[in-house]
Every structure is written in structure tokens, then in C-alpha cells.
């Protein structure tokens, strides 16, 4: 906290908007949600309330948190439910750092993550999934950094956060806001977990030699290696996608590119949502770039991430391992069972829509018609 206060950005924040406590949640979701976090949540809500009252037209709230620890997952979930209770008609979006496939910070990460996703499904409008391992991969492979620090990882995430909210802050030819984005991106209320990407990402030394164009931006935005979560979009299908372009670009060129992407990769988009890519254009590019693009994808491939975490959760929960740390804070085993079944439902919903085809209902109607005809014939006889 003191580091932020004394940094170059310290003056952006009001001094009384810093809320902190001496104790941590000790990597326990239960501590963050029921005990330690519950003591702190009212003072956080007071700060939120003051800021909300100062606004002219409140769009919504953004929360950046991690799902693997105790504070980000437990207190984050509690804060979400409190904000949802107090501002039910505002958009709630979260930037959630999900557990990585290979690297695990804590043993109880699967417990914390599943309990958090259980809350995110119910209380959130849009969740942008971010994964440290995928961020490290982008730093090594694309940015050619030999020893990336957390500051480099945060730089990538902040580029996406900035891109998503850019139309609220700057003028543009095709405006978008948090609500428009959610309306176009979320076909079913529970399926609001997005993959995100950003372009252009270039190695530091070669930026000056790169000549950017809309086709090049689009290619990098949709590239599987550019996704900031460890799920491969080629293993699923896009229900919807959103692209936010920044810079002096031709609307026609952008629209043509989006059309070309959908036609060329039609097998990766579900056929029963035509024109499933939402585009917005903002005239002001980010600092140091002529143009940029932010990608948001609602892909059924995100279920890989949930499946992986859920399998780890089930393996531990079956043996009741580490459970006493949670029940000791007042939690019930039933909460774990509910969270697990909610996660299973979420995975099967994604799978169901991945396999769905446009003429399924039509076949059903045809079958009903045939049955009715058979009944009529039988009656005539």
C-alpha cells in the first residue's frame, strides 16, 4: 500500500480510499469471506459508496483479483455480493487471475478457485480470465523478455483493461460501453467467462521496424498464442467475440476484416449466432502506438480451465483434505458440494452449446409433425 502511495500514480488516489488491515486471509477462502474479510467489507463499501455518489452516470464496477489465494477469492466474492446487493442494475466485471495449469502457488488453490467461480457465476456480469502462466509465455515468446517481472505481466493486463473501458473515456466512430459489451457478448447469463488478448505485442527492440495494419492486428488478436488464459480457443467454438480497435482506422476496413475472419474460420464460430463479432472503434490510440486492438472471446474452450481445476478440487475433497481450515471458520461441507456441482453444470453447459447445431430444434419440430400425421392417419383408419 505504501509503495502505491509513494509511486508516480499515488496522487491519482484519494488518501482515504486506501483500506487495509494487518491480518491476511492466509490462503483460505473462508477467512476472506466469513471472518477476516467480513470485518473489513463495510469500510470498503463506505469508500465505494462515496465514489459512486460522486459520479454523474455510474456505468458499473471493475474488480481485479486472484482466485487462488484467500483475500482475492474470499473477500473478492464477498465484495461482489455486497455490490450486487446495493447496485443491482449496474454492470459488474472482474479481471480474475485463474490458477495456472503447471505452476501452483498454494495447495488449496482448487478449493479457493471453485468456491470463487460459484460466486462469480451468480453475482457477476463479465469475467475476464487471466492466467500468470499464459502471461509468462507471452513475455518469453512474443516480447522476448528473458526474465519477466510482475510489472511486465501487469503491463499486459492493464493494456486489456484500458482497451475494454476505452470507449467510456475517449470519443470514437463506433462507441461501446460496459453494458453494450455484455449485451453482445453474453448469450446465456451463466456463460460470461471470457478469454482476452491484445495486439500489437512486439519485442522491445523491433517495435520501430513493425508496420502495423488492420489485417495484421486482427491476425494477432485472434491468435491462440496471444490469449492471456491457458485455454486453446481451437479446442472449442466461439459463441461470441468482441474487438475494440484504437487509432485512426477505416470503419469499412475493420468490418471487412471481421467478416473475413468469420468466413475463413467459420468452423470455430457457432452457426446459430450469425454475425457474432462485436466491433467498436475509438479514435485515440494508446500512448506510444499508432493503433491497437483488444480482443474478448466467449469461447466454449474456457471449459478446459474449469475442468482442470474441478478435477483437482474433487481429488482433494473426496479425501476431505485441508477441509478443517475451512470448517473451522464456520463453513459447511454442503457449500463445497454445491460449488462443485455448480462448476460441473457450468462445464456441461459450455459443452452442450459447443455441440449444438442450428437445425436441432427444426429436426424436433419435423419429428413432432411426423408423429401428428401418424396419429391423424390412425384416427382416420
Secondary structure as UniProt FT lines:
FT   HELIX           2..5
FT   TURN            8..9
FT   HELIX           10..12
FT   HELIX           15..17
FT   TURN            26..27
FT   HELIX           29..30
FT   HELIX           31..35
FT   HELIX           36..53
FT   STRAND          60..66
FT   HELIX           71..75
FT   HELIX           76..86
FT   TURN            88..89
FT   STRAND          91..97
FT   TURN            107..108
FT   HELIX           109..123
FT   STRAND          126..130
FT   HELIX           132..141
FT   HELIX           150..164
FT   HELIX           166..169
FT   HELIX           178..185
FT   TURN            189..190
FT   STRAND          193..199
FT   HELIX           204..209
FT   HELIX           214..221
FT   HELIX           224..226
FT   HELIX           233..235
FT   STRAND          238..247
FT   HELIX           251..264
FT   HELIX           266..268
FT   TURN            271..272
FT   STRAND          277..282
FT   TURN            287..288
FT   STRAND          291..299
FT   HELIX           300..302
FT   HELIX           303..318
FT   TURN            319..323
FT   HELIX           324..327
FT   TURN            328..330
FT   HELIX           333..355
FT   TURN            358..359
FT   HELIX           360..380
//
